[in-house]
């Protein structure tokens, strides 16, 4: 929220003969531009130049998608503000204390002192906050004002239950607008990685895995480090599941002299069976009981494979030949010889990962990256104005009232101080 500021006004920094413009966007470049603005006192400019430059500077941020003539028709010289009053105090007093000495230059002792001035000039661009595209951006349903405008034009927004295709629609107090959840997840989620970039990343991961495998000890049996049970693991369940799945991939990516062809075949069969079981959790109709059944099935299969491996090892030590009809062994996830192949910590972590994958599955058909993760650099812009009531669970919001100014606070979000907005207000006031 913007407050009445005593700092010097802002000016843009020129880089390669290009003026930096601040935008209503979550882009990392826009966030970098916010850190590059520098203070200026406009001492070398006359009043006309100062008003024009501050008008141009503030218009680049507020409603730059709106044409100048449209904004001039929307401009209102009346600035909305409120004075907070205590109802208990008003009920006990009739206002005589506050009005005593008014007009005579006397100051009453009982008159309440004004702690913060009301930043009226920060409300210069308040009429633009009524626009539908601006309200969508303020509700964090779009990553930029241009994207919010696109959502409206493409028919992904409803106002009071009716589809609205006009981004310039002016909201009235009490209006409810809703955006299609898939559009919001696309706007606030990580972008989908290109196939070529994904292949390059996979190649880099394979090279890193080969380097790590070359440094590891060369052993016949594949032994994994035992997890620490006393340390609390606050990592994301998806990361834990990825680590469990990446272990087999790192082993397969190791040099040929470190692992045999039969062991690679066993590892591929193991990962394929696990992937087949986990793919059942992508359906939206599966409930928690089905996750428990899947996990029990995984545990049972891992236990059977471990018993087969132990029996095969015992027969090999006695000098007998193994039976080719037996199912192929698969290296276990833990070197312990207990009944359960996973410890209690691994069991809880893997179960939480499976449940998270069911709620946030991998879906290649979506236009955003899955599993869904918040977009980078959006935390600096994550705020909701007071005149909006937003419910992100259903991607809907209510326009409660028009933004107003109160002591020490203006409800119009702006990166500029009161001097910039006041001179811009004077420019449009003169033009009217």
Secondary structure, 3 states (H helix, E strand, C coil): CECCCCCCCEECCECCCCECCCCCECCHHHHHHHCCCEECCCCCCCHHHHHHHHHHHHHCCCCCCCCHHHHHHHCCCCCCECCCCCHHHHHHCCCHHHHCCCCCCCCCCCCCCCCCCECHHHHCCHHHHHEHHHHHHHCCCCCEHHHHHHHHHCCCEEECCEECCCCCCECCCCEEEEECHHHHHHHHECECCCHHHHHHHHHHHHHHHHHHHHHCCCCCCCCCCCCCCCCCCCCCHHHHHHHHHHHHHHHHCCCHHHCCHHHHHHHHHHHHHHHHHHHHHHCCCCCHHHHHHHHHHHHHHHHHHHHHHHHHHHHHHCCCCCCCCCCCCCCCCCCCCCCCCCCHHHHHHHHHHHHHHHHCCCCCCCCECCCCCECCCCHHHCCCCCCEEEECCCCEEEECCCCCEEECEECCCCCCCHHHHHHHHHHHHHHC
